[in-house]
Amino acid sequence: MHGVPCRNVAPPAERPRTPHRATQCGRGGRGFVLKRALTALLICDLAIFVDVVGSGIVIPAIPQFAQIFGASEGAMGYAFSAFAVGFLLTALPLGVLVDRTGRSGLVVGAGMVSIVLAGVLFATATSLWTFAAAQALHGVGSAAAWVSGQPLAARIAQNMPRRGVWFGSITIAMGLGLIAGPLIGSIGELRLPFVIYIVMAAIAALLAFWLLRHERAPGTARGLEYLAVLRNPRVLAACLAVMVLYAGVGMSEVLFPLFMDARGYPKSGIGVLFFALALAMSLTQPLVTHWLDRVGHSRPSVAAFVVVAATLSAMVLGDTYATWVPVFVFLGVATGILVSGSMMIIAAGSRAGEHGLGYAAWNFSFSIGYLVGPALGGALVELTRGWGAVGGLRAPFFVLSLLTLVSVPLFRMLMGRGRVAAAP
């Protein structure tokens, strides 16, 4: 062995022979631990990638499903919301399960099984109820993938340099899923993309059950500690960040295509812009996580809040691709900062046995924002019709931009009051 020998090691003549023991001190043992950590994180990244791909396949297919079912736009909207219902109902219980059992791999695998079942229902759906059930199962699987993957990344990052890189991999997986979903959805007829999706989810499930079967957290949290997690101001700051972000993003996903359509642009153009957003979010993650590691989480997050607010307003102030593409690129970078930064805040503000519930609250807040943003946006469109240049489809963008800015002082106050958890 190179360097300083291990302490309390017997002389060569007396040393027991354990040539294959990976946990022996030295570079071999460290390499084994790193390889196992990388494998676990890559499986969780794969699960999140598969989850996000599913949304990219489903959303463009909604008009075809509506035609098959003979359903109105309103009915499809209610059925589509079953995803959020499934997610909201299971995120917190799954977080508690991860904390109490430490079996992140088992939860990841079970989530992928739920997504396989959802894919089967999508591929065979002949009624609105079947579509709603598929969406609900997809929501459950999505909650499982995120609520189990994030605590695993936090646990791995605790003893590693440059912690942000580990969380950045989750954001990159999400960005790549946003890119790949519509591409897979464009293959063949309506059912074929879902068959491909079923195969992807099944592979992810098998890999999770096999390669993560021994993955277990060293400690668990107890009942009353959960309340301390949910009262921790830093955890609340992270939840505020992701809720406000996805209120704006969710609203823009629904209303900005209508804004473009009203100006005579083809609906396919929105795909180009959201592709630019996802690509910018993924490609800038190494720089973003390096910045977060160097200067902390608060200042980059505040800057990202300001950029999100500016880009939401800029979306409806411009009317050409030349102005929209830079706007979506900046929004993608800011989204990556807030997603990775808020995940790192949860890791720093909670202990190992509390990560599951911390990230469950994060995902719950994401779902709330994703539900409230589009609903508030639709109500504002109806309320402000006839208000001229600031009303109609423009009003929700201006209002969400203002709400994003207003949330900055609250975020900073919570970050200033919160505790950083001690290492276990």
VEXSE-765793 format. One line per 5 residues: number of its first residue (from 1); their letters; for each residue x, z, y of C-alpha. Coordinates in steps of 0.05 Angstrom, whole numbers. Example, Ala and Ser with C-alpha at 12.3 -4.5 7.8 and 13.67 -1.06 7.14 Angstrom:
BEGIN
1> AS> 246/156/-90 | 273/143/-21
% end
This chain:
BEGIN
1> MHGVP> 0/0/0 | 23/-15/71 | 26/37/126 | 15/112/119 | -5/134/48
6> CRNVA> -71/170/36 | -69/245/39 | -74/287/-24 | -53/229/-69 | -16/248/-132
11> PPAER> 56/224/-143 | 62/157/-179 | 74/187/-247 | 12/230/-243 | -35/183/-206
16> PRTPH> -96/163/-247 | -104/88/-255 | -164/62/-218 | -144/-9/-201 | -214/-36/-190
21> RATQC> -242/20/-148 | -263/-12/-83 | -274/54/-48 | -200/74/-54 | -167/83/13
26> GRGGR> -134/23/46 | -154/-46/66 | -188/-61/0 | -239/-6/8 | -252/-25/81
31> GFVLK> -259/-97/62 | -311/-79/9 | -351/-38/59 | -349/-94/111 | -370/-146/60
36> RALTA> -428/-104/37 | -450/-92/109 | -446/-166/126 | -486/-184/64 | -541/-134/82
41> LLICD> -544/-158/154 | -546/-231/135 | -604/-219/88 | -642/-184/144 | -625/-241/192
46> LAIFV> -651/-291/140 | -716/-252/134 | -726/-253/210 | -708/-327/212 | -760/-342/158
51> DVVGS> -813/-301/195 | -802/-337/262 | -801/-405/227 | -872/-390/202 | -899/-384/272
56> GIVIP> -867/-450/291 | -902/-484/233 | -971/-452/244 | -979/-462/319 | -974/-539/321
61> AIPQF> -1021/-543/261 | -1078/-504/294 | -1115/-567/318 | -1114/-596/247 | -1139/-530/218
66> AQIFG> -1195/-527/270 | -1217/-597/249 | -1217/-580/176 | -1256/-515/187 | -1302/-545/240
71> ASEGA> -1284/-485/283 | -1286/-478/358 | -1226/-461/401 | -1252/-391/410 | -1261/-380/336
76> MGYAF> -1190/-405/322 | -1165/-358/375 | -1197/-298/341 | -1171/-320/273 | -1101/-330/302
81> SAFAV> -1102/-259/330 | -1105/-232/259 | -1029/-238/259 | -1024/-187/315 | -1075/-141/281
86> GFLLT> -1035/-141/216 | -971/-129/255 | -999/-72/297 | -1031/-36/239 | -968/-35/196
91> ALPLG> -909/-31/244 | -910/45/254 | -925/64/182 | -870/18/157 | -822/50/207
96> VLVDR> -838/119/180 | -829/92/109 | -760/64/125 | -739/131/157 | -764/173/99
101> TGRSG> -738/131/42 | -680/94/74 | -697/34/31 | -692/-22/81 | -678/-74/28
106> LVVGA> -741/-57/-10 | -783/-64/53 | -750/-130/71 | -765/-158/2 | -837/-134/4
111> GMVSI> -846/-166/72 | -822/-233/46 | -871/-227/-12 | -926/-217/38 | -903/-280/75
116> VLAGV> -902/-319/9 | -975/-300/-2 | -990/-320/70 | -958/-388/58 | -1001/-399/-4
121> LFATA> -1064/-384/35 | -1042/-430/92 | -1028/-486/43 | -1095/-480/9 | -1139/-457/67
126> TSLWT> -1208/-489/70 | -1243/-437/113 | -1231/-398/176 | -1232/-333/137 | -1175/-357/92
131> FAAAQ> -1135/-376/153 | -1147/-307/185 | -1125/-273/120 | -1062/-315/119 | -1047/-295/191
136> ALHGV> -1058/-221/175 | -1010/-225/115 | -959/-261/158 | -965/-205/210 | -952/-152/156
141> GSAAA> -892/-190/130 | -865/-200/201 | -871/-126/216 | -834/-109/151 | -777/-158/167
146> WVSGQ> -766/-131/237 | -778/-57/225 | -730/-55/166 | -678/-104/192 | -666/-71/259
151> PLAAR> -651/-1/232 | -603/-32/181 | -566/-67/237 | -563/-2/276 | -535/36/217
156> IAQNM> -482/-17/204 | -462/-20/278 | -450/55/283 | -381/52/251 | -362/-18/275
161> PRRGV> -327/-43/338 | -367/-87/386 | -435/-61/365 | -471/-113/405 | -449/-169/357
166> WFGSI> -490/-139/301 | -553/-137/343 | -538/-206/372 | -542/-235/302 | -616/-215/299
171> TIAMG> -630/-249/366 | -592/-311/342 | -634/-312/278 | -697/-309/321 | -673/-366/365
176> LGLIA> -655/-410/306 | -723/-397/276 | -756/-419/341 | -717/-484/336 | -727/-497/262
181> GPLIG> -801/-480/258 | -829/-540/296 | -778/-586/261 | -802/-564/192 | -874/-566/216
186> SIGEL> -866/-640/233 | -848/-659/161 | -901/-697/123 | -975/-679/123 | -1008/-612/139
191> RLPFV> -994/-577/73 | -921/-597/59 | -888/-553/113 | -923/-493/84 | -897/-509/14
196> IYIVM> -826/-511/43 | -841/-446/78 | -864/-413/13 | -799/-433/-21 | -758/-405/37
201> AAIAA> -794/-339/36 | -789/-333/-39 | -714/-344/-37 | -708/-291/18 | -749/-242/-24
206> LLAFW> -707/-251/-86 | -642/-243/-47 | -668/-180/-13 | -691/-148/-78 | -625/-166/-113
211> LLRHE> -571/-158/-61 | -601/-99/-24 | -625/-60/-84 | -572/-5/-73 | -579/-5/3
216> RAPGT> -602/64/26 | -595/105/89 | -554/168/81 | -605/213/115 | -678/216/132
221> ARGLE> -719/244/189 | -771/299/183 | -841/302/210 | -835/337/277 | -772/297/296
226> YLAVL> -816/234/301 | -850/262/363 | -781/272/395 | -764/199/382 | -828/174/415
231> RNPRV> -817/220/475 | -745/199/485 | -742/164/553 | -690/114/529 | -734/92/471
236> LAACL> -792/86/520 | -747/44/567 | -731/-4/510 | -805/-9/492 | -823/-22/564
241> AVMVL> -771/-78/568 | -796/-115/507 | -869/-105/525 | -862/-133/595 | -818/-190/572
246> YAGVG> -866/-214/519 | -927/-205/563 | -896/-259/607 | -869/-302/550 | -935/-298/512
251> MSEVL> -975/-317/574 | -929/-376/588 | -934/-402/516 | -1009/-407/523 | -1018/-429/596
256> FPLFM> -956/-470/613 | -975/-527/566 | -1042/-530/603 | -1005/-530/670 | -964/-590/646
261> DARGY> -1024/-625/618 | -1061/-619/685 | -1003/-658/716 | -1005/-714/665 | -946/-693/622
266> PKSGI> -952/-703/546 | -961/-640/505 | -898/-656/466 | -858/-641/529 | -869/-567/521
271> GVLFF> -830/-571/456 | -770/-597/493 | -772/-539/543 | -781/-484/491 | -725/-517/450
276> ALALA> -680/-509/512 | -702/-436/517 | -686/-421/443 | -620/-458/445 | -597/-422/508
281> MSLTQ> -617/-355/478 | -578/-368/414 | -515/-400/443 | -504/-346/495 | -511/-286/449
286> PLVTH> -435/-276/437 | -425/-271/512 | -487/-229/523 | -469/-178/470 | -397/-174/495
291> WLDRV> -424/-160/565 | -472/-107/538 | -415/-73/500 | -370/-72/562 | -416/-50/618
296> GHSRP> -473/-15/581 | -546/-33/573 | -578/-15/639 | -547/-62/690 | -552/-126/648
301> SVAAF> -624/-108/630 | -643/-99/704 | -611/-166/720 | -650/-198/663 | -716/-168/690
306> VVVAA> -702/-202/757 | -686/-269/724 | -750/-266/682 | -792/-252/744 | -759/-309/782
311> TLSAM> -767/-359/725 | -840/-342/714 | -855/-361/786 | -808/-421/785 | -846/-451/726
316> VLGDT> -907/-466/768 | -869/-482/832 | -834/-542/802 | -867/-603/772 | -811/-644/739
321> YATWV> -767/-636/678 | -707/-634/724 | -732/-568/752 | -764/-540/689 | -704/-548/641
326> PVFVF> -658/-502/682 | -715/-452/690 | -725/-448/614 | -650/-444/602 | -645/-383/649
331> LGVAT> -707/-353/616 | -675/-361/548 | -612/-325/570 | -652/-269/602 | -695/-262/540
336> GILVS> -633/-255/497 | -606/-201/543 | -670/-160/541 | -682/-169/466 | -610/-150/445
341> GSMMI> -603/-98/500 | -667/-62/483 | -649/-61/409 | -582/-30/427 | -617/22/471
346> IAAGS> -659/43/412 | -596/50/369 | -561/92/422 | -622/135/436 | -640/154/365
351> RAGEH> -604/182/305 | -596/147/238 | -658/179/207 | -700/161/267 | -683/87/274
356> GLGYA> -742/64/233 | -794/95/278 | -755/76/341 | -756/3/322 | -828/8/298
361> AWNFS> -846/30/368 | -805/-28/396 | -843/-77/352 | -910/-44/368 | -894/-53/443
366> FSIGY> -876/-126/431 | -943/-138/399 | -980/-104/455 | -945/-148/506 | -958/-210/465
371> LVGPA> -1032/-193/462 | -1042/-169/533 | -1002/-224/568 | -1044/-284/545 | -1110/-245/552
376> LGGAL> -1093/-223/623 | -1069/-293/640 | -1134/-325/617 | -1175/-274/657 | -1134/-287/719
381> VELTR> -1144/-362/714 | -1220/-354/714 | -1219/-301/768 | -1176/-340/817 | -1205/-410/811
386> GWGAV> -1215/-437/881 | -1159/-395/911 | -1119/-458/928 | -1045/-463/914 | -1037/-392/889
391> GGLRA> -1099/-391/844 | -1120/-421/779 | -1065/-435/729 | -1011/-411/778 | -1040/-341/789
396> PFFVL> -1020/-311/722 | -948/-332/731 | -944/-300/800 | -979/-236/776 | -935/-228/714
401> SLLTL> -874/-242/757 | -894/-185/804 | -909/-138/746 | -840/-153/717 | -807/-134/782
406> VSVPL> -850/-71/790 | -827/-48/721 | -753/-46/741 | -755/22/778 | -792/53/719
411> FRMLM> -741/24/670 | -683/52/711 | -716/120/716 | -727/124/641 | -655/102/627
416> GRGRV> -629/155/674 | -669/211/641 | -658/191/568 | -609/221/519 | -556/184/479
421> AAAP> -561/208/407 | -501/240/376 | -472/207/315 | -497/237/251
% end
